[in-house]
Amino acid sequence: MIPHNARSSVTRGAACPSILGLGHYLPVDTITNLDLASLVDTSDEWITSRTGIHSRHRAGVAEATSDLAIIASRRALADAQLDPGQIDLVILATATPDAPVPATASTVQHALRADRAGAMDLNAGCSGFLYGLHTAEAFIRSGSAEHVLLIGADTLTRVTDYKDRRTCVLFGDGAGACVIAAKGFMQVIYSSVGCDGSQADLICIPAGGSRLPSSVKTIEDRQHYLQLDGSRVFRQAVRRMVESAREALDACGLAASDIAWVIPHQANERILSAVAEKLEIPIPKVVIDVAETGNTSAASVPIALDRARASAHFEPGQLILLVAFGAGLTWACQILRYAPLAETNA
Ligand SMILES: CC(C)(COP(=O)(O)OP(=O)(O)OC[C@H]1O[C@@H](n2cnc3c(N)ncnc32)[C@H](O)[C@@H]1OP(=O)(O)O)[C@@H](O)C(=O)NCCC(=O)NCCS
């Protein structure tokens, strides 16, 4: 028997908090590798071979993170056949809020007319959606909420330095949302989160907060853009995603071969291939959705999950492993059991 603790939880049997509805939104505008090659010294060949990314979506000038989140949320609510008034809590995972104050979740709550719901933002970088799922699951399990609307939404192109070829090729914008309830079609049977704050400087936006408030100098020094140490982040991403997936499998008494699908944070194709190889999971079981989206941070897992579901890959009873890594450094892992509602109610 696995003990429950603050970091991880394992649920066996039918009473697992579940995903009841899913939706996503990608903005219309795109940035191709050729577009980037006109801005910095790079090439389609270099970007494709190092990242697997061909293009990314970019929010329009009038579109903020909340606008993306609202569209994805409406799609998730429609999928769940739920009225916004039935939502008890809105959690928005994002590192690119509309503004520092108020929480962007408040804007989403108001736009949806989710009048009964509390609302809060959560920042765990690219692991944000999985951290949100860990949180939402606990709210449902404790009985504090009946329905939680969880959104992962980011507009990283707003904080990307298009003069820095090391980072500007990686990121895109998007939003994914889900409704979590006591019953749904994807049961959360395991959830864990982790962090190593000692390496927080590997992915950061140095200025604009209380440590280094905005000034003419911080703008001149380009310190409001996302900075990352590519090769060290690469190594940490592989290591942490592999370790947390192995922990999850051990905690549930599962072998890698029991997992039907892996839906990882879509950082880039090389990271995902390395994770799959170390876990000894065949590549066809790994959802790699990065080519046309880039790294959409907290939005990447729910977008990939929704798109994989639409392409009708999942079969009842299959286990799906979600795993993510991001700024913080943070990581998180969940194991879901696909249980369409007809089967759940049987
Ligand atoms: C960013 C990343 C693709 C760079 O690939 P890499 O193989 O590690 O490349 P390096 O950073 O070692 O740079 C190798 C060379 O390519 C150059 N280079 C970097 N970006 C380039 C680009 N867009 N186009 C052409 N050359 C580029 C570098 O300047 C360097 O040249 P130099 O040797 O003359 O100095 C890779 O490190 C990576 O995927 N890191 C993880 C990033 C990530 O996913 N972060 C988010 C995690 S949530």
Ligand as a Chemical Component Dictionary entry (heavy atoms), coordinates in Angstrom:
data_LIG
# 
_chem_comp.id                   LIG 
_chem_comp.type                 NON-POLYMER 
_chem_comp.pdbx_formal_charge   0 
_chem_comp.three_letter_code    LIG 
# 
loop_
_chem_comp_atom.comp_id 
_chem_comp_atom.atom_id 
_chem_comp_atom.alt_atom_id 
_chem_comp_atom.type_symbol 
_chem_comp_atom.charge 
_chem_comp_atom.model_Cartn_x 
_chem_comp_atom.model_Cartn_y 
_chem_comp_atom.model_Cartn_z 
_chem_comp_atom.pdbx_ordinal 
LIG C1  C1  C 0 18.020 24.990 -27.320 1  
LIG C2  C2  C 0 18.578 23.729 -27.972 2  
LIG C3  C3  C 0 17.686 23.295 -29.125 3  
LIG C4  C4  C 0 19.967 24.059 -28.533 4  
LIG O1  O1  O 0 20.507 22.874 -29.106 5  
LIG P1  P1  P 0 22.009 22.441 -28.740 6  
LIG O2  O2  O 0 22.328 21.275 -29.576 7  
LIG O3  O3  O 0 22.046 22.245 -27.248 8  
LIG O4  O4  O 0 22.815 23.668 -29.182 9  
LIG P2  P2  P 0 23.852 24.522 -28.319 10 
LIG O5  O5  O 0 23.094 25.443 -27.400 11 
LIG O6  O6  O 0 24.861 23.594 -27.715 12 
LIG O7  O7  O 0 24.526 25.379 -29.437 13 
LIG C5  C5  C 0 25.284 24.752 -30.486 14 
LIG C6  C6  C 0 25.606 25.814 -31.509 15 
LIG O8  O8  O 0 24.414 26.146 -32.221 16 
LIG C7  C7  C 0 24.234 27.552 -32.193 17 
LIG N1  N1  N 0 22.805 27.842 -32.214 18 
LIG C8  C8  C 0 21.992 28.014 -31.165 19 
LIG N2  N2  N 0 20.744 28.290 -31.600 20 
LIG C9  C9  C 0 20.814 28.295 -32.949 21 
LIG C10 C10 C 0 19.869 28.519 -33.966 22 
LIG N3  N3  N 0 18.568 28.794 -33.691 23 
LIG N4  N4  N 0 20.265 28.431 -35.251 24 
LIG C11 C11 C 0 21.532 28.139 -35.570 25 
LIG N5  N5  N 0 22.485 27.935 -34.643 26 
LIG C12 C12 C 0 22.115 27.993 -33.351 27 
LIG C13 C13 C 0 24.881 28.007 -30.929 28 
LIG O9  O9  O 0 25.202 29.379 -30.981 29 
LIG C14 C14 C 0 26.111 27.116 -30.897 30 
LIG O10 O10 O 0 27.056 27.649 -31.752 31 
LIG P3  P3  P 0 28.585 27.759 -31.286 32 
LIG O11 O11 O 0 29.017 26.350 -31.042 33 
LIG O12 O12 O 0 29.235 28.417 -32.464 34 
LIG O13 O13 O 0 28.561 28.579 -30.048 35 
LIG C15 C15 C 0 18.721 22.576 -26.930 36 
LIG O14 O14 O 0 19.708 22.881 -25.999 37 
LIG C16 C16 C 0 17.449 22.308 -26.220 38 
LIG O15 O15 O 0 16.525 21.743 -26.775 39 
LIG N6  N6  N 0 17.375 22.685 -24.908 40 
LIG C17 C17 C 0 16.159 22.578 -24.146 41 
LIG C18 C18 C 0 15.332 23.794 -24.360 42 
LIG C19 C19 C 0 13.940 23.637 -23.865 43 
LIG O16 O16 O 0 13.227 22.782 -24.342 44 
LIG N7  N7  N 0 13.567 24.461 -22.890 45 
LIG C20 C20 C 0 12.290 24.459 -22.317 46 
LIG C21 C21 C 0 12.173 23.354 -21.345 47 
LIG S1  S1  S 0 10.630 23.408 -20.546 48 
# 
loop_
_chem_comp_bond.comp_id 
_chem_comp_bond.atom_id_1 
_chem_comp_bond.atom_id_2 
_chem_comp_bond.value_order 
_chem_comp_bond.pdbx_ordinal 
LIG C1  C2  SING 1  
LIG C2  C3  SING 2  
LIG C2  C4  SING 3  
LIG C2  C15 SING 4  
LIG C4  O1  SING 5  
LIG O1  P1  SING 6  
LIG P1  O2  DOUB 7  
LIG P1  O3  SING 8  
LIG P1  O4  SING 9  
LIG O4  P2  SING 10 
LIG P2  O5  DOUB 11 
LIG P2  O6  SING 12 
LIG P2  O7  SING 13 
LIG O7  C5  SING 14 
LIG C5  C6  SING 15 
LIG C6  O8  SING 16 
LIG C6  C14 SING 17 
LIG O8  C7  SING 18 
LIG C7  N1  SING 19 
LIG C7  C13 SING 20 
LIG N1  C8  SING 21 
LIG N1  C12 SING 22 
LIG C8  N2  DOUB 23 
LIG N2  C9  SING 24 
LIG C9  C10 SING 25 
LIG C9  C12 DOUB 26 
LIG C10 N3  SING 27 
LIG C10 N4  DOUB 28 
LIG N4  C11 SING 29 
LIG C11 N5  DOUB 30 
LIG N5  C12 SING 31 
LIG C13 O9  SING 32 
LIG C13 C14 SING 33 
LIG C14 O10 SING 34 
LIG O10 P3  SING 35 
LIG P3  O11 DOUB 36 
LIG P3  O12 SING 37 
LIG P3  O13 SING 38 
LIG C15 O14 SING 39 
LIG C15 C16 SING 40 
LIG C16 O15 DOUB 41 
LIG C16 N6  SING 42 
LIG N6  C17 SING 43 
LIG C17 C18 SING 44 
LIG C18 C19 SING 45 
LIG C19 O16 DOUB 46 
LIG C19 N7  SING 47 
LIG N7  C20 SING 48 
LIG C20 C21 SING 49 
LIG C21 S1  SING 50 
# 
